[in-house]
């Protein structure tokens, strides 16, 4: 039951942020001043990052459903290919955006490093499944989607910072790191705990 609730919560948040990204791509009049400035200064990178990020964010949750994988394995594979391609393109665009990110060097390095690791993690997921290493593929996909969900955690932390009265200019460089580093640490801890349980069960 707990896993279902967590998956549902993740999916609702992911689809909400995916919808926000698509709105920014398709409805210029609804963009915030921050987003409008990004589209004006780096339009190709902005469109690429948000559109392909939207696809990756929306596809990801359904790739973790075991029943779906078992019953629709071909669809799972094709959705996986779209996810991989979307992450690769969104990561490249995200890296380009990071070069001119608001918040100075700290923010640029934070977002740039995230884009690099995001690109690398999905590349590892793809190469591992091509090598028919399913267990390794799943681990890398979990890491990859944890980074994809940085779009969710970024907005959660941003909302909390506004509620706490923090200045955007001071908090944004911090956001460039806490939006994704804790995500990776959490999934690494969960995967480590699962491996320990599996080893105890097999002993």
N, C-alpha and C positions, 0 to 999 in steps of 0.2 A: 504493500500500500504506500509506504514512504517513497519508494522509487517512482511510483506512478505520479504522486503529488509533485515530487521534484521535477520529473520530466514535464509534467503539465505546466508548472510554473515557468520553467526554462523556455518551453515552447511559446507560451503566451507572451513573455517578455521579448523573445527573439523575433516573433512575428510582428510585434508592435514596433520594434526598432527597424525591422526590414521595411515595414510600411512607411515609416518616417523617411528612410533613405530613398525609397521609390518616390515619395511625395516631393522630395527635394529635386529629384531628377526630372519629374514630369510636370511639376507645378511651380514654376519660378516665383509666382506671386505669393506663395505661401512660405518662402524661405525666410529664415531669420537674417538679420544683418550680417552675422558672422558667416553663415553659409553663403549668402549672396556675394560677400567679398571673396570667398574662396572660389566660387564659380567665375567671378570676374577676373581674378588674377591667374588662376591655373585651371581653366575650363576643362581641358582634356583629362587631366588627372582627377579632377573633382567628379566628372561624369563617370569615368572608369572606376574609381574607387567606390562610389556610392551604388552604381548600378550592379556591378559584379559582387560587391559586398552584400547587397540586397539578396541576390540569388543564393550566395553561400549561407547567409543567415537563415533564409527561409527553408532551404533544403536540409540543412544539418540535423535538426531534431529527429526527422523521420528516418535518417540513416541509422539511428541507434535502436530502433524498434526491432526486437528479435523476431517477433511474429511476422512483421512486414518483410524482413530479409528472407525468412524461410519460405514465405508464400509467393513473393514477388522478387526473386533473386535477380532476374534480368533487369527489372525496373530499378532495383537497388544499385546495380552496377552502372546503369546509365545515369542515374541521379548522382552517383559518386563521381563519374567522369565530369559532369557539369559542375559539381562542387569543386573538384580539384582545379579545373580550368578557371573557375570564377575566383578562387582564392589566389591563384598565381597572378591573374591580371589585376585583381584588387590590391594585392600586396605591392606589386610594382608601382601602381598608381599611388598607393599610400606612401610609399617611399619618396616618390616625387613630391607629394604634398608635405612630407616631413621636412624636406629641405628648406621650405619657407614657412614652417609652422610658427604660429604665434606663441610667444613665451620664451624666446631666446634659445640658446644652445642646449640647455637642459631639456626643453620640450622637443627640440629637433632630434637630439640623440635618442630620447625615449621613444618617440613615435617611429623614428627610422629603424631602431633596433627591433622593435616589435614587428615591423613590416618584413625585415630580413628573417626573423625566426618564424614568422607566419608562413612565409614562402618556403622555408626549409622544412618545416614540420609537415606540410601537405606533400611536399616532394618526397619525403621519406615514407609517408603513408602510401603514396602511389608506387614507389619502387619496391616496397615490402610486399604489397599485394601482387605485383607483377612477378615477384620471386615466390609467390604462393605461401608466404609467411603470414597467415591470417592473424595470429596473436600479436605480432609486431605491428601489423597494419592497424589493428584496432587501437593499440596504444598511441600510435602517432596520430590517428584520426581524433582521438580524445584530446590530445594536446592541441591539434589544429583547431578544433571547434572551441576549445577553451579560449584560444586567441581570437577567434571569430566573435565570441561573446564579449570581447572587450568593448564592442560597440554598445552593449547593454550596460556593462558595469561602468563605463565612462559616464553615461547619462545618469545612472543612479548616484554616483559620487558627485557629479556636477549639481544635481538637484539637492543633495545633502549639504553641499558647500554653500549654495544659495540660502538654504534654510538656516544655516549656521551664521550667515552674515559675512562669509569670507569674500574677499575681493577676487574677482575673476582673474585679474592679471597676476595675482600672487599664487592662486591655487592651480592655474592651468598647467604650469610646468610640472607640478606634483602629479596631476592627473595623467600626464603623458607616461607615467610609470605605474601608478597604482591601478590604472584601468586594465592592465594585463599581467603584471608580475604576480599578484596574488592568485589570479586565475590558474596560472601554471603551477604554482606551489600547491594549491588545493588539489588539483587533479593528480599531481605526482604523489601526494600523500594518500589519496584514495586508491590509486593503483597499487601503491606499496602495501596498503592494508589488505587489499583483495588478494594479492600474491601471497601474503602471509597466511591468510585464511585457507587458500587453496593448498598450500604446502602442508598445513596442519591436517586438512581433510584427507590428503593423500598419504600421510604418514601412518 
